[in-house]
Amino acid sequence: MAAALRALMLSHSPPLDALVVPSEDYHQSEYVSARDKRREFVSGFTGSAGLALITGNEALLWTDGRYFLQAEQQLTNEWKLMRSGEDPAVDVWMADNLPTDAAIGIDPWCISVDSAHKWERAFAKKQLKLIQTTTNLVDEVWASRPPPEANPVVVHPIKFSGCSVEDKLKQLREELLQEKARAIVLSALDEVAWLFNVRGSDVSYSPVVHAFAIVTSTAAFFYVDKRKVSSEVGSYMEKNGIELRDYSEVSSDAVLLASDQLMSAKTAEEMVNDATETGSGGINNSAEEKNNDLIWVDPGTCCFALYSKLNQEKVFLQSSPLALAKSLKNPVEIQGLKNAHIRDGAAVVQYLIWLDKQMQEIYGASGYFIGSEVNDKDQLRITKLTEVSVSDKLEEFRASKEHFRGLSFPTISSVGPNGAIIHYNPEPETCAELDPNQMYLCDSGAQYLDGTTDITRTVHFGKPTSHEKACYTAVLKGHIGLGNARFPSGTTGHVLDVLARVPLWKYGLDYRHGTGHGVGSYLNVHEGPHQISFRPPARNVPLQSSMTVTDEPGYYEDGNFGIRLENVLLVKEADTTFNFGDRGYLSFEHITWAPYQTKLIDTSLLVPEEVEWLNSYHIRCRETLAPHLNTSEMKWLEKATEPISA
């Protein structure tokens, strides 16, 4: 594949010394549709994050710590793995290794404004040039590229969204006015879906529509493949003052926007009528509109192609106001998320009960509650459980719940050494069989009409070693420590991240991923702009009341096992005795419900406060899930949530 691309690079005008193939689509999405998986097609690496670089004689792939092991396994000898945070960043590597005046090809639709600007700065000293290709070179060699699908746009009812399009547009326009902007270009798929209260199925696991939006002080445009829009949805758009335009028209409309010529069909018709009646012509902007002449562009989500069509002196480069607005859940969304997590918790418990029984019957395991040696591990089995077959069963339990619409990401169902691959994705042909003598990590989630879920539990159906129990307990202590935090308003996730790591650091252990991400309301399972992480972007946005965020520390021992525990938390105002500095204080509320396996806990390592919290959580777990479980299921859950003592 690299050879075919190199031939196109040589024949390109000008010839290209390097070609960048990112993971992202035209909207800078984390998860992309099958036809946008260009980096995966080129490299064979299937992780959700990464960037490929092809030069005249090298092929390199950058990815983060979640995927180091996976990339090592999936990349051929033709490729060199570059570990983000350990090896030089891609822009630094290009500046250091490519010849002076080298031409570096990019598809400007797949590169963000931020990335393009960062690279241009890095290239300045050696006069390296970013070359915007007119077509995507990968598409030219991808003969079997999947065709576009015309999946329908669906209106997301206000009983689930909790806020009308009218109110969202009003708030957005107030923000534009405040920043002296006359328009905003919206590229992020979840922001477009959230603003217009629509959902779709263009991207697996994320209920979004491939669409752009432009909102001005007087108009709103929705750029989408019109085949996806039914007459009912079309009427809904018209009723809300949203004009439908074809997906490809966003390019020419960006040019019109730059010259202040973009207007709705209705406005254009009114202007023609006015001109006919008065004999005048042209656009008569008010003084206020002339003062507010900036165009708001989010440099992290807007592609370089659209940005390049604007007058860059009149562009306001700032994070989209919708990112924060979307993360602050309204009361309807909060209640929906809580309800979704209760149903989801019931499905996870039913799955654990089923799996416990299967492991005992098929493998002679001692089971979820008892830690003893396997009885008949060598017997010939007609039936066997695999990482994929059991994750399919978990999906069955979820699919039986009200408002289920699919999974929120590919289930990470991993046994033993596979658990150490942080974002492991089992395949039916190559996945492992379950083993009662090894840890089993399951990170999964679902999309429901009233909320998105994400939960991780790690269990053992045989006899865990003292080392495995010590590691599990350290992860649990970090999980409890973060979840119980109280902190002043204005605190970022960068500050809080350490709380989940301290119990691991005590033993010289750690993990290579962030500790928490926001979760959408029937939207993306990974949602910003906030996060809990050691990475610098976590400093940008403080946590605020009504945000959701995950609490998911872990520990991964290459070749042996992986441990992760994850709940979704809701940020809320804390009831503190004092209020130093009148800042106000915040805390977390757990909205995920599933037991922690007490067999894996070394209780001698817990302090009384941690024991008290765990027992209290387990009581809440029983009470919350009871209406959704039958008698025998409740009997299992009661045993799983029996109180422990230090």
ZIQUIBEL-V492683 format. One line per field, one symbol per residue. ss: DSSP state (H for helix, E for strand, - for the rest). A space follows every 50 residues. Layout:
BEGIN
ss->???
END
This chain:
BEGIN
ss->-HHHHHHHHHH------EEEEE-----------HHH-HHHHHH------- EEEEE---EEEEE-HHHHHHHHHH-----EEEEE--E--HHHHHHHH--- --EEEE-----EHHHHHHHHHHHHHH--EEEE----HHHHH--------- ---EE--HHHH---HHHHHHHHHHHHHH--EEEEEE--HHHHHHHH-EE- --E--E----EEEEEE---EEEEE-HHH--HHHHHHHHH--EEEEE--HH HHHHHHHH------HHHHHHHHHHHHHH--------HHHHH--EEEE--- --EHHHH----HHHEEE---HHHHHHH---HHHHHHHHHHHHHHHHHHHH HHHHHHHHHHHHH----------------------EHHHHHHHHHHHHH- ---EEEE----EEEEHHHHH------------E-----EEEEEE-EEE-- EE--EEEEEE-----HHHHHHHHHHHHHHHHHH---EE---EHHHHHHHH HHHHH----------EEE--------EEEEEE---HHHH--E-----EEE E--EEEE---EEEE-EEEEEEEE------HHH--EEEEEE-------HHH --HHH--HHHHHHHHHHHHHHHHHHHHH--HHHHHHHHHH------
END
